[in-house]
Amino acid sequence: MLAASRDPIVAIATAPGRGAVGIVRVSGQGLMAFVRALIGRAPRAREATYLPFPDAAGQPIDHGLALWFPGPHSYTGEDVLELQGHGGPVVLQLLLARCLQVAQSLGADGQPLLRGLRPARAGEFTERAFLNDKLDLAQAEAVADLIDASTEAAARSASRSLAGVFSERIHTLRDALIHLRMLVEATLDFPEEEIDFLQKADAAGQLGRLRTQLAAVLNEARQGALLRDGLQVVIAGQPNAGKSSLLNALAGAELAIVTPIAGTTRDVVQQTIQIEGVPLHVIDTAGLRDSPEVDEVERIGIARAWDQIGQADAVLFLHDLSRCDQPAYQAADAGIAAGLPANVTVLHVWNKLDQCAPGARPLLAQAGADGGLALSAKQGEGLEALRQRLLQLAGWQHAGDGLFMARERHLQALHRVRAHLDAASDWLAAQAEHLDLLAEELRLAQQALGEITGEFSADDLLGEIFSRFCIGK
């Protein structure tokens, strides 16, 4: 990866398709001779220059703006040229081909003007920004998160991570950890000294404060990860319980077909909604039943419904208040409940409050006592209570405007840090005979923190992260 990072690269930096503006970006070392040959002049640094983009015969491919960013004061830390023209895909491909052609033309020394220029891999511009210390790894990931943000809150949080808010939290923890490690190492290096470095410096108090700070960062990171990934919510229940009606009500649109015919929904219907900025991926599934009337297509739909239930973060188990006083319906509901995975959070939702059967009133009262919800998807009654309960299930805590974006790998790293600090606390309590183990736990905690910002990162991890970016970014 490091060898390939020395090659000059070029790519179309705007999304595929037609648009008013399209950008071709080039990054590498020593681009000026190439730039002069490409556009016929040496542009001023960080100033937009309007000019034609000529082909090999001198005829303009397009007219647009050239922006020149000499390294290291650029996005990648290298020399960067951006050609901003019209956003037609053919025009952009012609500009891209022209860049590759000029790179192979010979200069006054008989050598190619830009040896090795090649199309960029997905995420390679941001990867170079990371390798050239323009961004740390958490900030680099925030670039992709900002592009992919599905809600306004997620976009704002990703922007804060890109600005370094998350990284600053990690650096604060790291600095405190380094100071604590220094005290422990001093005690190990000078055991003959009468002064107890750890007791005098209140190492136990420092470690306690560090664990408290870590808990706060971990809680913020959980909220940031929730903004990024959202919650997978599956609506399940018997046919005609109102699952599709509930999806439509939550989404505010007629997404799923609603009829009184059992088995209308035969496949998975998914819609992402947002509640207070938190994305919720709500999935409507086929009605769950075991009946001779089930044909092959519906049977496949039911199997897919169970697959979705197994992958869900939460299941809304929908009960029909117009039928739930019927013994056969109750037995079928009990059978579904027995099949729900034990590791999935289940919220019992009693639908059709507007059609509640007289015999269902005792069941409804018991449902409220057990933490269930009653609503009418058709009339909208109880929907706001359901939205708030979904946020509670997600573990959402409104954190104001200071929230940063985080990913699952960040949470895993922070959990490892917590485990190492917990172990370090135990070894510290055991006093001097275990100081070497205390030092090792603190070292491992610092390494886990470094994985978040990229101070300790394997090449395969970097490849996995940047391969998920779009081409040209």
VEXDREN-2710 file (C-alpha; in Angstrom, 1 decimal):
% VEXDREN-2710
k/r/px/py/pz
1/MET/0.0/0.0/0.0
2/LEU/2.8/2.4/0.9
3/ALA/4.6/1.8/-2.4
4/ALA/1.4/2.4/-4.4
5/SER/0.8/5.6/-2.4
6/ARG/3.7/7.2/-4.2
7/ASP/2.1/6.9/-7.6
8/PRO/0.4/10.0/-9.0
9/ILE/-3.4/9.4/-9.3
10/VAL/-6.3/10.8/-11.2
11/ALA/-10.1/10.3/-10.9
12/ILE/-13.5/11.9/-11.6
13/ALA/-14.4/13.2/-8.2
14/THR/-18.1/13.8/-8.7
15/ALA/-20.8/11.2/-8.6
16/PRO/-21.6/9.2/-11.8
17/GLY/-24.4/10.7/-14.1
18/ARG/-25.3/14.0/-15.6
19/GLY/-24.8/17.2/-13.6
20/ALA/-24.2/20.9/-13.9
21/VAL/-20.6/20.6/-12.7
22/GLY/-18.1/17.7/-12.8
23/ILE/-14.6/17.5/-11.3
24/VAL/-11.5/15.7/-12.4
25/ARG/-8.9/15.6/-9.6
26/VAL/-5.1/14.8/-9.9
27/SER/-2.8/14.3/-6.9
28/GLY/0.9/13.5/-6.8
29/GLN/4.4/14.9/-6.2
30/GLY/5.9/17.5/-8.6
31/LEU/2.9/18.1/-10.9
32/MET/3.7/21.6/-12.2
33/ALA/5.3/20.5/-15.5
34/PHE/2.3/18.2/-16.1
35/VAL/-0.1/21.0/-15.3
36/ARG/1.5/23.4/-17.7
37/ALA/1.3/20.9/-20.5
38/LEU/-2.3/20.0/-19.7
39/ILE/-3.8/23.5/-19.5
40/GLY/-1.1/25.6/-21.2
41/ARG/-0.2/27.8/-18.2
42/ALA/0.9/27.8/-14.5
43/PRO/-2.1/28.6/-12.5
44/ARG/-1.9/30.6/-9.3
45/ALA/-2.1/28.7/-6.0
46/ARG/-5.6/28.4/-4.6
47/GLU/-7.2/30.7/-7.2
48/ALA/-9.9/29.7/-9.6
49/THR/-8.7/30.2/-13.2
50/TYR/-11.3/30.1/-16.0
51/LEU/-9.8/28.7/-19.2
52/PRO/-10.4/26.0/-22.0
53/PHE/-9.3/22.4/-21.4
54/PRO/-7.7/21.6/-24.8
55/ASP/-7.3/18.2/-26.4
56/ALA/-4.2/16.9/-28.2
57/ALA/-5.0/19.0/-31.3
58/GLY/-5.5/22.1/-29.2
59/GLN/-9.3/22.1/-29.6
60/PRO/-11.2/22.7/-26.3
61/ILE/-12.8/19.6/-24.7
62/ASP/-14.6/22.0/-22.4
63/HIS/-14.3/25.4/-20.6
64/GLY/-14.1/25.5/-16.9
65/LEU/-12.1/26.3/-13.8
66/ALA/-8.7/25.0/-12.8
67/LEU/-7.8/25.0/-9.1
68/TRP/-4.1/24.4/-8.1
69/PHE/-3.2/23.4/-4.6
70/PRO/0.6/23.0/-4.2
71/GLY/1.6/20.4/-1.5
72/PRO/1.6/20.2/1.4
73/HIS/-1.2/22.7/1.6
74/SER/-3.8/20.5/-0.1
75/TYR/-6.4/17.8/0.8
76/THR/-4.0/15.0/0.2
77/GLY/-0.8/16.8/1.3
78/GLU/0.6/16.4/-2.3
79/ASP/0.2/18.7/-5.3
80/VAL/-3.4/18.6/-6.3
81/LEU/-5.0/19.9/-9.5
82/GLU/-8.8/20.1/-9.9
83/LEU/-10.5/20.7/-13.3
84/GLN/-14.1/21.8/-12.8
85/GLY/-16.1/21.6/-16.0
86/HIS/-19.6/20.6/-17.1
87/GLY/-20.9/17.4/-15.5
88/GLY/-21.6/15.3/-18.6
89/PRO/-20.1/11.8/-18.2
90/VAL/-18.6/11.9/-21.7
91/VAL/-16.9/15.2/-21.1
92/LEU/-15.5/14.0/-17.8
93/GLN/-14.2/10.8/-19.4
94/LEU/-12.5/12.8/-22.1
95/LEU/-10.8/15.0/-19.5
96/LEU/-9.7/11.9/-17.6
97/ALA/-8.3/10.4/-20.8
98/ARG/-6.5/13.6/-21.6
99/CYS/-4.8/13.7/-18.2
100/LEU/-3.5/10.2/-18.7
101/GLN/-2.4/11.1/-22.2
102/VAL/-0.5/14.2/-21.2
103/ALA/1.2/12.3/-18.4
104/GLN/2.8/10.0/-20.9
105/SER/4.0/12.8/-23.2
106/LEU/7.7/13.5/-23.1
107/GLY/9.3/16.5/-21.4
108/ALA/12.5/18.4/-22.4
109/ASP/14.5/15.7/-20.7
110/GLY/13.0/13.0/-22.8
111/GLN/11.1/11.5/-19.8
112/PRO/7.3/11.2/-19.3
113/LEU/5.9/14.4/-17.7
114/LEU/4.2/12.4/-15.0
115/ARG/5.5/8.8/-14.8
116/GLY/3.1/6.3/-13.4
117/LEU/-0.1/8.4/-13.4
118/ARG/-3.0/5.9/-12.9
119/PRO/-6.7/6.0/-12.0
120/ALA/-7.3/6.3/-8.3
121/ARG/-8.7/3.4/-6.2
122/ALA/-11.9/4.0/-4.2
123/GLY/-11.0/6.3/-1.2
124/GLU/-7.4/6.8/-2.3
125/PHE/-7.4/10.6/-2.1
126/THR/-8.6/10.4/1.5
127/GLU/-6.2/7.5/2.2
128/ARG/-3.3/9.8/1.2
129/ALA/-4.6/12.5/3.4
130/PHE/-4.3/10.0/6.2
131/LEU/-0.9/8.8/5.2
132/ASN/0.4/12.3/4.9
133/ASP/-0.9/13.3/8.3
134/LYS/-3.6/15.7/7.0
135/LEU/-6.3/13.6/8.8
136/ASP/-6.2/10.9/11.4
137/LEU/-8.1/7.7/10.8
138/ALA/-11.2/8.7/12.7
139/GLN/-11.4/11.9/10.7
140/ALA/-10.9/10.0/7.4
141/GLU/-13.8/7.7/8.3
142/ALA/-15.9/10.8/9.0
143/VAL/-15.4/11.9/5.4
144/ALA/-17.3/8.8/4.2
145/ASP/-19.8/9.1/7.1
146/LEU/-20.6/12.7/6.1
147/ILE/-21.2/11.7/2.5
148/ASP/-23.4/8.7/3.5
149/ALA/-25.3/10.6/6.3
150/SER/-29.0/9.8/6.1
151/THR/-30.3/12.4/8.5
152/GLU/-29.4/16.0/9.4
153/ALA/-28.2/15.0/12.9
154/ALA/-25.9/12.4/11.4
155/ALA/-24.5/14.9/8.9
156/ARG/-23.8/17.4/11.7
157/SER/-22.2/14.7/13.9
158/ALA/-20.0/13.5/11.0
159/SER/-18.9/17.1/10.4
160/ARG/-17.8/17.4/14.0
161/SER/-15.8/14.2/13.8
162/LEU/-14.2/15.5/10.6
163/ALA/-13.3/18.7/12.5
164/GLY/-11.5/16.5/15.1
165/VAL/-14.0/16.5/18.0
166/PHE/-13.9/12.7/18.4
167/SER/-10.1/12.6/17.9
168/GLU/-9.6/15.3/20.6
169/ARG/-11.6/13.1/23.1
170/ILE/-9.3/10.2/22.3
171/HIS/-6.2/12.3/22.5
172/THR/-7.2/13.6/26.0
173/LEU/-7.6/10.0/27.2
174/ARG/-4.3/9.0/25.6
175/ASP/-2.4/11.9/27.3
176/ALA/-3.8/10.9/30.7
177/LEU/-2.9/7.3/30.0
178/ILE/0.6/8.2/29.0
179/HIS/1.1/10.2/32.2
180/LEU/-0.1/7.2/34.2
181/ARG/2.2/4.8/32.3
182/MET/5.1/7.2/33.0
183/LEU/4.5/6.9/36.8
184/VAL/4.3/3.1/36.6
185/GLU/7.4/2.8/34.5
186/ALA/9.3/5.1/36.9
187/THR/8.4/2.8/39.8
188/LEU/9.6/-0.2/37.8
189/ASP/12.8/1.4/36.7
190/PHE/13.8/2.7/40.2
191/PRO/12.6/0.1/42.7
192/GLU/15.3/1.0/45.1
193/GLU/14.0/4.5/45.6
194/GLU/12.3/5.1/48.9
195/ILE/9.7/7.4/47.3
196/ASP/6.6/5.6/46.2
197/PHE/5.9/7.3/42.9
198/LEU/2.5/5.8/42.5
199/GLN/1.1/6.7/45.9
200/LYS/2.6/10.2/45.9
201/ALA/1.2/11.0/42.5
202/ASP/-2.2/9.5/43.4
203/ALA/-2.1/6.9/40.6
204/ALA/-5.2/5.2/41.9
205/GLY/-7.1/8.5/41.7
206/GLN/-5.7/9.2/38.2
207/LEU/-6.8/5.8/37.0
208/GLY/-10.2/6.3/38.5
209/ARG/-10.7/9.6/36.8
210/LEU/-9.4/8.1/33.5
211/ARG/-12.0/5.3/33.7
212/THR/-14.7/7.9/34.4
213/GLN/-13.7/9.9/31.3
214/LEU/-13.6/6.8/29.2
215/ALA/-17.2/5.9/30.3
216/ALA/-18.3/9.3/29.2
217/VAL/-16.6/9.0/25.8
218/LEU/-18.0/5.5/25.3
219/ASN/-21.5/6.7/26.0
220/GLU/-21.1/9.5/23.4
221/ALA/-19.6/7.1/20.9
222/ARG/-22.6/4.8/21.4
223/GLN/-24.9/7.7/20.5
224/GLY/-22.8/8.6/17.5
225/ALA/-22.8/5.0/16.3
226/LEU/-26.6/5.0/16.6
227/LEU/-26.8/8.2/14.4
228/ARG/-24.6/6.5/11.8
229/ASP/-26.1/3.0/11.7
230/GLY/-29.6/3.4/13.1
231/LEU/-31.8/0.7/14.5
232/GLN/-33.2/-2.3/12.5
233/VAL/-36.8/-2.6/13.5
234/VAL/-39.0/-5.5/12.2
235/ILE/-42.8/-5.5/12.4
236/ALA/-44.0/-9.0/12.9
237/GLY/-47.3/-10.7/13.7
238/GLN/-50.2/-12.7/12.2
239/PRO/-51.8/-11.8/8.9
240/ASN/-54.1/-8.7/9.0
241/ALA/-52.7/-7.5/12.3
242/GLY/-52.0/-4.1/10.6
243/LYS/-48.3/-4.4/10.0
244/SER/-48.4/-2.7/6.6
245/SER/-50.7/0.0/8.0
246/LEU/-48.2/0.6/10.8
247/LEU/-45.3/0.9/8.3
248/ASN/-47.3/3.4/6.2
249/ALA/-48.2/5.4/9.3
250/LEU/-44.6/5.6/10.6
251/ALA/-43.3/6.5/7.1
252/GLY/-46.1/8.9/6.3
253/ALA/-46.5/7.4/2.9
254/GLU/-48.4/4.5/1.3
255/LEU/-45.4/2.2/0.8
256/ALA/-47.1/-1.2/1.4
257/ILE/-50.3/-2.5/0.0
258/VAL/-53.1/-2.8/2.6
259/THR/-56.1/-5.1/2.1
260/PRO/-58.2/-7.3/4.3
261/ILE/-57.0/-10.4/2.4
262/ALA/-54.6/-12.6/4.5
263/GLY/-51.2/-12.9/3.0
264/THR/-51.2/-9.6/1.0
265/THR/-47.6/-8.9/2.1
266/ARG/-45.4/-11.6/0.7
267/ASP/-42.0/-10.0/0.7
268/VAL/-39.9/-7.7/2.8
269/VAL/-40.8/-4.0/2.5
270/GLN/-38.3/-1.6/4.1
271/GLN/-38.3/2.1/4.8
272/THR/-35.8/4.3/6.7
273/ILE/-37.5/6.9/8.9
274/GLN/-35.9/9.3/11.3
275/ILE/-37.0/10.2/14.8
276/GLU/-35.2/13.1/16.4
277/GLY/-32.4/12.6/13.9
278/VAL/-32.0/8.8/14.6
279/PRO/-32.4/6.7/11.5
280/LEU/-34.7/3.7/12.0
281/HIS/-34.8/1.0/9.3
282/VAL/-38.4/-0.3/9.6
283/ILE/-39.2/-3.6/7.9
284/ASP/-42.7/-4.9/7.2
285/THR/-42.8/-8.6/6.8
286/ALA/-45.2/-11.3/5.6
287/GLY/-47.9/-12.4/8.2
288/LEU/-46.7/-15.4/10.2
289/ARG/-49.1/-18.3/10.1
290/ASP/-49.1/-22.1/9.7
291/SER/-52.1/-22.9/7.6
292/PRO/-53.1/-25.2/4.7
293/GLU/-54.0/-22.0/2.8
294/VAL/-50.4/-20.9/2.6
295/ASP/-49.1/-21.3/-0.9
296/GLU/-45.4/-21.6/-2.0
297/VAL/-44.9/-17.9/-2.6
298/GLU/-46.3/-16.9/0.8
299/ARG/-44.3/-19.7/2.5
300/ILE/-41.1/-18.1/1.1
301/GLY/-42.3/-14.7/2.4
302/ILE/-42.8/-16.2/5.9
303/ALA/-39.3/-17.7/5.8
304/ARG/-37.9/-14.3/4.9
305/ALA/-39.8/-12.7/7.7
306/TRP/-38.2/-15.1/10.3
307/ASP/-34.8/-14.3/8.8
308/GLN/-35.4/-10.6/9.3
309/ILE/-36.6/-11.2/12.8
310/GLY/-33.3/-13.0/13.6
311/GLN/-31.3/-10.1/12.3
312/ALA/-33.3/-7.3/14.0
313/ASP/-32.3/-5.0/16.8
314/ALA/-35.9/-4.8/17.9
315/VAL/-39.2/-6.5/16.9
316/LEU/-42.6/-4.9/17.1
317/PHE/-44.9/-7.8/17.8
318/LEU/-48.2/-6.6/16.5
319/HIS/-51.4/-8.0/18.1
320/ASP/-54.9/-7.4/16.6
321/LEU/-57.3/-6.0/19.3
322/SER/-60.3/-6.8/17.1
323/ARG/-59.5/-10.6/17.3
324/CYS/-57.2/-11.1/20.3
325/ASP/-60.1/-12.4/22.5
326/GLN/-60.5/-15.4/20.2
327/PRO/-58.8/-18.6/21.5
328/ALA/-57.4/-19.6/18.1
329/TYR/-55.9/-16.2/17.6
330/GLN/-54.4/-16.3/21.1
331/ALA/-52.9/-19.7/20.4
332/ALA/-51.3/-18.5/17.2
333/ASP/-49.8/-15.5/18.9
334/ALA/-48.4/-17.7/21.6
335/GLY/-46.8/-19.9/18.9
336/ILE/-45.1/-16.9/17.3
337/ALA/-43.9/-15.6/20.7
338/ALA/-42.3/-18.9/21.4
339/GLY/-40.4/-18.8/18.2
340/LEU/-38.9/-15.3/18.7
341/PRO/-35.2/-15.3/19.4
342/ALA/-34.2/-14.7/23.0
343/ASN/-31.5/-12.2/22.2
344/VAL/-33.8/-9.8/20.3
345/THR/-35.7/-7.0/22.1
346/VAL/-39.5/-7.5/21.6
347/LEU/-42.0/-4.7/22.1
348/HIS/-45.6/-5.9/22.1
349/VAL/-47.9/-3.5/20.2
350/TRP/-51.7/-3.8/20.4
351/ASN/-53.1/-2.4/17.1
352/LYS/-56.7/-1.5/16.0
353/LEU/-57.5/0.4/19.2
354/ASP/-60.4/1.9/17.3
355/GLN/-61.8/-1.6/16.7
356/CYS/-61.1/-3.1/20.1
357/ALA/-63.3/-6.2/20.8
358/PRO/-65.2/-6.0/24.2
359/GLY/-63.5/-9.2/25.3
360/ALA/-60.0/-7.7/24.7
361/ARG/-60.3/-5.0/27.4
362/PRO/-58.7/-7.2/30.2
363/LEU/-55.9/-8.2/27.8
364/LEU/-55.3/-4.5/26.9
365/ALA/-55.1/-3.5/30.6
366/GLN/-52.5/-6.3/31.2
367/ALA/-50.6/-5.3/28.1
368/GLY/-50.1/-1.8/29.5
369/ALA/-48.9/-3.1/32.8
370/ASP/-46.4/-5.3/31.0
371/GLY/-44.9/-2.4/29.1
372/GLY/-46.8/-2.9/25.8
373/LEU/-48.4/-0.2/23.8
374/ALA/-51.8/0.2/22.3
375/LEU/-52.4/2.3/19.2
376/SER/-54.4/2.7/16.0
377/ALA/-52.2/2.7/12.9
378/LYS/-55.2/3.6/10.9
379/GLN/-56.2/6.7/12.9
380/GLY/-52.7/7.6/14.2
381/GLU/-53.6/7.3/17.8
382/GLY/-50.6/6.2/20.0
383/LEU/-48.0/6.7/17.2
384/GLU/-46.0/9.3/19.0
385/ALA/-45.8/7.1/22.1
386/LEU/-44.5/4.3/19.9
387/ARG/-41.8/6.7/18.4
388/GLN/-40.6/7.6/21.8
389/ARG/-40.5/4.0/22.9
390/LEU/-38.4/3.1/19.8
391/LEU/-35.9/5.8/20.8
392/GLN/-35.8/4.3/24.3
393/LEU/-35.2/0.8/22.8
394/ALA/-32.4/2.2/20.7
395/GLY/-30.8/3.7/23.9
396/TRP/-30.9/7.2/22.5
397/GLN/-30.0/10.1/24.8
398/HIS/-30.2/13.5/23.3
399/ALA/-26.7/15.0/23.6
400/GLY/-27.2/18.4/22.2
401/ASP/-24.9/19.9/19.5
402/GLY/-21.7/18.3/20.7
403/LEU/-22.2/14.8/19.5
404/PHE/-19.7/13.2/17.2
405/MET/-20.0/10.3/14.8
406/ALA/-18.6/6.9/15.7
407/ARG/-18.5/3.4/14.2
408/GLU/-18.8/-0.1/15.5
409/ARG/-15.0/-0.6/15.3
410/HIS/-14.6/2.5/17.5
411/LEU/-17.0/1.0/20.1
412/GLN/-15.1/-2.3/20.1
413/ALA/-11.8/-0.5/20.6
414/LEU/-13.2/1.6/23.5
415/HIS/-14.6/-1.6/25.1
416/ARG/-11.1/-3.1/24.9
417/VAL/-9.7/0.0/26.6
418/ARG/-12.3/-0.3/29.4
419/ALA/-11.4/-4.0/29.9
420/HIS/-7.7/-3.2/30.1
421/LEU/-8.3/-0.3/32.5
422/ASP/-10.5/-2.5/34.7
423/ALA/-7.7/-5.1/34.8
424/ALA/-5.1/-2.4/35.5
425/SER/-7.2/-1.2/38.5
426/ASP/-7.2/-4.7/39.9
427/TRP/-3.4/-5.0/39.5
428/LEU/-2.9/-1.6/41.1
429/ALA/-4.8/-2.6/44.1
430/ALA/-2.5/-5.6/44.4
431/GLN/0.4/-3.3/45.0
432/ALA/4.1/-3.6/44.0
433/GLU/4.4/-7.3/43.2
434/HIS/2.2/-6.9/40.1
435/LEU/3.4/-3.6/38.7
436/ASP/4.7/-5.3/35.5
437/LEU/1.2/-6.6/34.8
438/LEU/-0.2/-3.1/35.6
439/ALA/2.2/-1.6/33.1
440/GLU/1.2/-4.1/30.4
441/GLU/-2.5/-3.5/30.8
442/LEU/-1.9/0.3/30.5
443/ARG/0.2/-0.3/27.3
444/LEU/-2.6/-2.4/25.8
445/ALA/-5.1/0.2/26.6
446/GLN/-3.1/2.9/24.9
447/GLN/-2.7/0.6/21.8
448/ALA/-6.4/0.1/21.6
449/LEU/-7.0/3.9/21.8
450/GLY/-4.4/4.3/19.0
451/GLU/-6.4/2.0/16.8
452/ILE/-9.2/4.6/16.7
453/THR/-7.0/7.4/15.3
454/GLY/-4.7/5.2/13.3
455/GLU/-1.6/5.4/15.4
456/PHE/-1.7/1.6/15.5
457/SER/-3.3/0.2/12.4
458/ALA/-2.7/-2.9/10.2
459/ASP/-2.6/-2.4/6.5
460/ASP/-5.6/-4.8/6.0
461/LEU/-7.7/-2.6/8.3
462/LEU/-6.8/0.5/6.3
463/GLY/-7.6/-1.3/3.0
464/GLU/-11.0/-2.4/4.4
465/ILE/-11.9/1.2/5.6
466/PHE/-10.9/3.1/2.4
467/SER/-12.2/0.5/0.0
468/ARG/-15.7/1.5/1.1
469/PHE/-15.3/5.1/-0.1
470/CYS/-16.5/6.3/-3.4
471/ILE/-14.1/6.7/-6.4
472/GLY/-12.6/10.2/-6.4
473/LYS/-12.7/10.6/-2.7
END
